[in-house]
Amino acid sequence: METSQLKKHIAMLVEESENNRILEMVYTILEQDFQLEQQRKKPIWDSLNETEKAAVTEGIQQLDRGEGIPHASVVQKAEALLKR
């Protein structure tokens, strides 16, 4: 079923339903989806708190100073820890 048909059919079912429990469940699902979609539209930076922003900024500064750890080294250490 195409999106427009599905929306019309759902609207019709909602309009006809007298089951408050089902209506609340549908509402909850749609509301959660709406909230998630709004979060996805925001830049990730805007969703970080000040502590997280400071940590990211510090990490960037460390990389700029050449203090980063190569990816291969991190993977190697992680694999060693997982083998324990």
N, C-alpha and C positions, 0 to 999 in steps of 0.2 A: 504494500500500500504506500502511495506517495505521501510525503510529509503533509501537504495541504489536506489531503483526504483524511489522513490520520488525525489531524487537529480537529477537523469538523466532526469526525466520528466520536472522538473523546469528548468534545464539547457537548454533543448530543447526549452521550451516556451520562455525563456529569449532570446535565440539566434534568434528565429523567430520574436520576437516582434519588432515593429517599434514605439511603443507608449512610448515616453520618460518619460511622467508623471508616467506611471505604472512602468517603469524600475527604476525610482528614488524612488518610494515608496517601491518596493521590496528591493532595495539597502539599504534604510534607515532602514527597518525592520531587515534585516540581519546584518547590521552594529551595530545596537543597541543590538541585541542578542549577537553578538560577544563581544562587550564591556562589557556587563553584565557577560558573561561567564568568561572573563578575570578577572573581579572584584571578582567573586566567588572563583577563584583559589588562590587569594592573601590571606594571613593570615589577619584576621580582624585588628590586631595590626598595620600592615603596612598601612592600609587605614585611621588611625586616625591621626589628626594633633597633634601638640605638647601640646596644651591646653587639648585636650581630653586624651592624654596619661598621662599627669600629674594628671588629675582628677582620672583616673583609678588607677594609682599608689598610690595616696593618699587614695583612698577607700580601697585598699588592705592593706595598712599600718594601717588604722583605724580598719579593721577587725582583723588584727594580734594583735592589742592592746586590743581587746575585746570590741571595741566601736560600734559593729554592732547592728542593730535593727532586732529582730526576724521577719521572714516573716509573721507570724500570726498577729503581731502587725500592720505591714504595711497594710495588707489586711483589718484589722478591721478599721483602720483610713480611708482608701480609701472608704470603704463601707459607713462609716458615712458621709463622704463628698458628696458622690453621692446621698445620701438620702435627702439632703437639698433641 
